[in-house]
Amino acid sequence: MNKRLLALFSLLVIASMVLAACGGGAAPAADSGDAGSDAGSDAGSDTGSDAGGDTGAAMYECTDALGCVTIAPGEPVKIAYWGVLSGADGSLGEDSKRGVEIAIDDMGGQFEGHDILLTTEDALCTPEGGATAAQKLATDTSLVGLIGSSCSDETVGGIAALTNAGLTTISPSNTRPVLTDPARGPDYAGYLRTAHSDAFQGKAVAEFAYNVLGVRKAATIHDGSAYAEALQQVFADEFAALGGEIVAQEAVAKDATDMRPVLTTIAAAQPEFVYFPVFVAAGGFIVNQIRDVAGLEDVKIAGSDGIFTADFLKAGGDNTVGMYLSSPDFGAFPGGYPEFIEKHNAKYGGAPLSVFHAHAYDAANILFAALKQVAVVEADGTIYVPRQALRDAIYATQNFQGVTGSLSCSASGDCGAPVIAIYEITSANPDDWNPQDEANPNPKKVYP
C-alpha cells in the first residue's frame, strides 16, 4: 500500500472512532400510553441521571403526541388559573385562586429548582369570557397546565381551544353534570374537575326540601347559565321522584334587576319552597324582592354554591337570614382541612370567600403530582414536560389523599369526592360570614 493510501485509510479509521464516541442515543421520550407509571419514573429519574453521568449523552428528544414544554435553566414553571375574578361573582374565582396559591406555597414556590409562576385570566363567568381567556392561554406555549375554570359557562366557551392546544385543565368549581359525561366529545379530552357534579347537589337539595322541611310544592328560577339551568332541573326531577310537585320553573336574565314579574308568576302557583341556584347579582335581587310579592312573604327559599359567599349577604340584605344554601360539606372533609384553613387565614387575614378553595388546592396538587411523574430533568436544569404524558398521568390519578377526600379520576374527568350539605344563613352581616367556625358558624350546617 503506498503512503498516500495508508494516510487516507488512517484518517478514515480515526474518523469512525470519533463518530462512535460522540454518537450516543437520544434520551427516551415519555411514553404517553403509560404516563402514570413507567414513563413517569423513567423520565423523572433515569434520564436526569444519565444526562448528569454521561457527558456524551444527547439531549432529550420529544416524541410526545402533543409535544413538550421546554423550561430552560432559570426559567419558571408556568401554570395558569382561569376563572371569574371580577364583578359580582369575583369572590368565586378569587377563593379558588387562593387555594392554588397555598398549594404553591406548600411546594416552597419551586419545582425541580425552578420558580413556579402562576398567571391568571379573568373569564367573567360567561361563555364569551371563557372563550377569550382560553384563546389567549392556548397561544402560550410555555404553559405546563391549568386550574379552572370557575363557572361552567366559561368551560363551555373555552375548553375546545385549550384541548386543541394540548393543554389540560382541572376545574375546582364547575358542577354542571354534562361536563364529565362519558359521551361529552373530544373537545373535553383536556378537562377534569375536583368539584362535585350537580347530579349530587340537586338531589341533596330535593331530599332536604321534601324529607326535612316537609314541603310538597316547589318552584325554581334559573338565570340561563349552564350551571343554574342544569342544577334546577336535577332538583326538579329528584323532587318529583320523591313525590313532590314542581309548580313552576321560571328563568330570568343574568343581568336582570326587576324580579317581580317572575316572582308574581311563581306566587300564582302557590309554592311552599322556591329554589334559585343562580349567581350573586341575580340572587341578590330575587331575595331583596321576594318578600314584597303577595303569597311569597313566608315561602321557604334556597340557593346553592353559586351564592355561597359573604358577597351574597351584601347583595341580598336582611332577607337572606333563614335562607338555605347547598355547598360541599366542610365538616366531612378528612384530615388536613383545618390545617389548610389555618394557612389560609394567616395568609389572607380572614375566612375563605366561597366554597371551592380546598378543591382548587387539591386540583393544583394533583397537577404537581402528575408533573413529578412525567417531567424530564436534564443535568443543566432544563425541564421537558410531555403534554400527552402529563394529561394521561392526571387522568390516571387514583386514591389521591386530598383535603376534600380521597380522589380518583374517572375516564371522563370526574375526580371529586361529592359530599353535599345544606347550610342556613343566621346573620345578614357579611363580617359574620365564617361557615368554618365550629363555635359560631354562619351559615350553619343543618343537613345532614
N, C-alpha and C positions, 0 to 999 in steps of 0.2 A: 504494500500500500504506500503510495507516495505521500510526501509530507503534507501537501495541501488537503488530500482526502482525510488523512489522520487528524488534522486540526479541525476539519469540519465535523467529523464523527465525534470528537471530544466535546465540541460545543453543543451538539445535539444531546449528548448524554447529560451534560451539566444542566441544560435547559429542562430536560424531562424531570430531573431530580428537584429542581426549584419548583416546578409546577405541582409536583406531587406533595411537596411540603406545604404549599400555600392553598391547596385546593380542598380544604376541609368542607364537609357538607353543611347546609344551612340548618339552623335550629328548627326543630319540628313545630309546625303551627298547631294551635289548639284545635282539637277535634270537635267541631260543632255538634256532632251527633252524641257526644258523651261529655258535655261541658261540666256536669256536676260531679264527675269522678276523676277518671284518669287524665283527661285533658287539663283539668284544673290543677291537679297535683303536679303533673309533669311540667306544665307551663310555668307554674309559680316557683318550682324548686330546681328541677334538673337543668332547665335552660339557663337560669341565672347562674347556677354553679358552674356549668360548662363554660359559660362566657367568661367567668372570672378565672377559671383554672386552665383554660386552653387559649392562649393568645392567638392561635391560628384559626379559632372557630369563627364562622361567618355570622353576620348579624341575622336577627330573626327574620324569617320570610313569612309574610302574612298570606295564608291561603283560606282565611275565613270567608264564608259565603257572603257576609255583609260587610266585609272589610274590617280594618283595625284602626283604632285611635292610637296615635303615636304621641307620647308625652316625653319630651326631651328633658335632659337634666336641667333642673332649676325651674321648669315649668310646672304649673299647678295641675292637679287632677280636678277637672271641672264637672260639676253636676249642676242641675238646674231645678228650681221649683217653679211650677207654673200653676196659677190659680187666681181667684179674685183677691185683690189686695187693696182695693179702693171702693168707695161708695158705701151704701148701706150694708152690704154683705162682706165688707173687707175684713171683719173680725174672723170670719170663717177661714179665709186663706191665711191670714196672719197667724192664727192659732196653730195651723198645721206647719207653717214655715218655722215657727219656733221649735216644734218637735224635731225638725230636720237639723236645726242649728245645735240643739242639745246633743243629738247623735254625733255631729261633727266634733263637738267639744269632747265627747267621750272617746273619740279616736285621737285625741290630742291635736286635732286640727290637721293631721297629716295621714297620708297613705304611702307606705314604702319610701319615706323620706321626702315626699312631695307635699306641699301645702294643698289642702282641699279648698277649692274655691266654689262657693255657692252663688250662682246667678239666679235672677228671678225675672219672670214675665207676668204682668198683670193680665189675666184672661177675662176679667169683667163679669164672670158668671153668665155669659151668653155664648151661643154657638158662634157668632161672628167674632167675639173676642177670643174664643178658643182657637178659631181658625187663624187669626192674625198672630197670636202668640206662638202657635205651633209652627207656622210657616217660618217665622223668624228663628226659632230654635232649630228647625230642621236644616238650616243653612250653616249652622255652627259645627264644623267637622271636628272641633276639639272636645265636644261634649261626650262624656262617658255614659251617663244615664240621667234619668229624670224622676222627680217625685211630683205627682199631680195627675190630673187637675183637681181643683176643689169641687166644682159643680159638674154634674153630669152633662149639662148642656155644653160646657167647654170641651169635654172629651168628644162628644158627638161632632162638634165642629172641627176639632183639630187632630184626632187620632190618626187619620189616614196619612197626613203629612209626616207625622213622626214615625209611624211604622215603615212607610216607604223610604224614609231616610236612614233606616237601620237602627233607629233609636228605640229604647224600651223605657216605659214609664210605669210607675206604681202609684196608684191613687190612694190617698188615705181617707177620702171622704165621698167619693162617687158611690151612690147607693142604688141607682136605677138597675133593676134586675137584668134587663136585656144586655147590659154591657158585658156580662160574663156568661151569656147564653152559649151553649155549645155550638149553636148554629149562627153565631154572630158575624162570621165572614172574615176574610183575610186582612182587612184593614185593621183589625183588632189584635193582630199577632203580637204587636209590641205593647200590649196593655194588660196590666194586672191591678188588683186592688187589695188593700188590707182592711178596708171598710166592709161592713155587713151589706147584704142585699136587702132591699126593702121588702122582699118576699117575707122576711122575718119581722121587720119592723111593722109593716101594715097588719100582719097577723097579731102581733103583740098588742097593738092599739085596739083592734077589734075585740080581742079577748078581754081586755081591761074594761072597755065600754059595756060589753054585754054581761060579763060574769061578775065584775066588781061594782061598777056603777049601776048595773041593772037596767040600762036603757034598752029600748026595743025599736026606737025610730031615730035614724041618724041622717044627717045631710053632710055633704062635702063641698069644699071650694078648692080649686087649684088655680094656678097662675099661667098655665100653658107651658111651663118648663118641663123638660123631660123628667126631672126628679118629682115634681109635685103631681103631675098628671098620672104617672105610674103608681106612686105611693097611695094616692087616694083611691085608685082603682083596686089595688090589693086590699086595702081596708074594706072597701065596699063589698068585694067578693067574699072576704072572710066573715064579715059581719052578717051578710045574708046567709052564708053557710051555717052559721050558728043559730039562725032562726030569726034574726033581726030584719028590719025593713029599711032600705035606703029610700028616703022620700024625696031627695033632691040631690043632684050633682051639678054644681054650677062652676063657671070659670070667670076670672077677672083678668084684666091685663096686668102684667108685672109692674107697670108704672102707673096703674090706676090709683086715684086718691079718694074718689067718691064710691064707697061700697054699699051705700044704702039701697040702690035698685036691686042688686043681687041679694042683699040681706032681706029685703022685703019679700022677694020671691020665695026665699027659703022659709021665711016666717009663715007664709001661707000654707006650707006643707006640715007645719007643727012638729018639727023635730024635737027630740029630747037632748040631742047631742050634735054639735057641729064640729067637724074635723077639717082643719085647713093647714095641710103640710106645705106651706109656702115659704118665702124668704122674708127678711126683716121689714122691708118697706111696706109691702102689701099686707103682711101680718099685722103691723102696727096700725094701719088704717082700719083693718077689719075689727080688731079688738077695741079700738077707740070708738067705733060707731055701732057695734053690735048691740050694746045695752040701750041704745036710743030707739031701736026698732021694736014696735009693738009685737009682743009674742016671743021676743028673744031676751027679755030682761033677765031671766034666770036660767036660760039654757046652759047646759054644761058645754065647755069649749076645750079644744085641744089642738096642738100643733106638734111638730116633730123637730128633728135635729137641725133643720134649716134656720130655725129661730131660737135655738138653744144657746143664747148669748145675752150678756148684760145689755147689749145694744137694743135688743128687743124690748127690754123694760123701758128704755128711753123712748122708744117709738110708740109703745102701747100704753104706757102710763098706768094709772091705778087699776084699770080693768084687767090687767094681767094677773092680779092676785087671785088665786084659786084656780087658775088655768092649768091644764096638764100639758106636759111635753114629753115625747118619747126621745130616747137617747141610748147610746151604748151604756151598759150598766157598769159604772165606775167601780162599784163595790165588788163586782165579780172578776175584776182584773186580778191576775195572780201576783205573786211576789215581784217586787221591782217597781210597781206603780207609785207607792208612797215615796220612794227614793227619787223617782222621776219628778214628782210634784215638788219635792224639796229643791231639786236643781232648778226647776222652772221658776219657782217663787223667788229664789235667791238671784237668779239671772235677770228676771224681768220685773221684780218688785211687786208681784201680785198674782192672783189666781189665773188659771188659763182662761182664754177669751171665749172658747167654744168647746166642741166635743171631740175633735179628731187629732189633738196634739200627740196623744200616745200612739195612734195609728200611723201618724207621719214618722214618729220616732222609729217604730218597728219597720216601716217601709224603707227608711234610709239604711237601717242596719241590715236588712235583707239584701239591699243593693251592695253594701260594703262587703258582706259575707261572700256574695257571688263574685265580686270583683277580686277578692283574695284568691278564689279558686282558679280563676282563668287568666289573671294578669301575668304577663311575661316580663320579667325584670332583668335587664342586662347589667353587666358589671359596672358600666359607667352611670347607672341610674336611669337609663331610658326605660320607659314602660310602654308595652304594647298591650292594648285591650281589644281582643277579638270580639266583635259585636254580637255575632250569632251565638258564640260560645257563652257570652255573658247572659244573653236572653235565655238560653237553654238552662243555664245554672240557676237563674231566678225561678223559672218555671219548675225546676226540679226541687225547690225548697220543700223540705219535709220536717215536721216536728221542730220548727224554729221556736226557741223559747223567748217570746217577746213579752213586753209588759202588758199587752192586751190578751195574751193567751198563747197556747201552742199552735203555731201557724204552719199550715201545709197548703201549697198552691195546687189548684186543680189544673187540668189541661186547658181550661178556658179562662184561667186567670183569677179565680177566687182564692184568696189566701187568708181571709179573715176568720175570726172566731166569733160568730154572731150571737151575742147575748144582749138582749134589749130590756130596758127598764122604763117605767113611767115615773115622772117626777111632777111635783106640784109646786107652783110658784107661791112663795109665802110672803114675799116683800116686793114692792114695785121699785124700791130704791136700788139703782144699779150698783151702788157701793156695797150692798149686801150680797151681791152675787158671788157665791162660792159653793157649788154643789159638792166639792171635795172635802168640805169642813164637816167632820163627823159629829162635832158637838152642836153646831147650829147651821145646817146646810140650807142653802137657798139656790135653786129649787131643792126640795127634799124628796127622796125616793119614797114612793107609795106602792109600787108594784114591780116585780113580785116581792 
